[in-house]
Amino acid sequence: MEPSSLQTRVERLLAAAAVDAKTLSVLAGLSTSHVGQLLRGEVQTLRTKTAEALSNVTGASCAWIAFGEGDEPSDQVVHDAVERARATSTEIVRPSHPAVA
């Protein structure tokens, strides 16, 4: 089976984490514009530092994020990792839920 695209993998991480791109960017220490470029498919390869930042926040391996290699993380792993990152973040990052203002 051929690995999914980088764009698809980042979309998958956002969906599993139930967060928006801005929240992911803040938690990972990435610019919102860079995460937006990933989501629009404008970036085809990642720098190691970016893959590590996303990995640290989502619990997905760098190899899976960057290349689609290895095991895809479960939704629960991603969600739990993002919640831990949110709990330890010095930034105010609110849950991405319609009931939260």
N, C-alpha and C positions, 0 to 999 in steps of 0.2 A: 504494500500500500504506500502510495506517495505521501510525503509529509504535507500538512496543510500549509497555507501561506502564513507569513508573519502577521499580516492583517487579521486573518481568521483566528489565529492563536490569541492575539491581544483582545479581539472581540469576545472570544470564549472566556478569557480571564475576567473581563469586565462583567459578563453575564453571570459567571459562577460566583463572583464576589458580591454581586448586586450593588455595585457602585458605579458612578459615572466617571468619565475620563478625567475630570478635574480632581476628583478625590484620589484616583489612582496616581495621578501625577504628583499631587502634594505628598502622599504617603511614600512614594518612591523617590522623591526629590528630583523629579524630572519636570521640564517645562510643559505647560499645557499644550503649547504649540507642537512640541515633539510628539507627545502622545496623540494629538490630533493627526499629525502626519502619519503615524503608524496606523491609525484607524482608517485613514483615507487610502492606504496602500502606497503612499508616496515614499516610504522607506522600505527597502527590500532586505537590508542587512542591519544587524545591530552591532554596536560597539560592545565590548565585554562589560564595560562599566554599566551600560544601560540594561543589558541582560541580567547582570547581578542585582541591580536595583529592583527590577521587576520580580526577580526570583525571591529576593529578601522579603518583599511585601506579599507575594502571592503563594509562596510555598512551592511553586513550579520549578523544575530544574532549569538551569541556564540553557542546557542542550535542547530541551523541549521548546523553550521560549524562542531561542535564536534559530533553531534548525528544524524543529518538529521531530527531533530524535528522542527516543526513550519513551517512557510512559507518560501519558497525558494525566495531569493531576485530576483527582475527583473534585466535584463541585464543593464537597464538604471541606477538603483540604484547603482549597483556595479561599473559601469563605472564612474559615477559622483563622487562617494566616492573616488575611486582611483585617479581621476584627482585632487580632492581637496588635497589628501595626497601628490601627486606629487608636487603640487603648494606650499605646505608648508614645503616640505622636505629640509633639509639642505644638503642632498646628491645631486649630479648631477645625475638625473634620466631622461634619454632621452626616448621619446616615442618609443614604439616597432613597428616601421613601416619600411617596406623595403626601402622607399624613404629617410629615415633619416640615415645619415652615422654616 
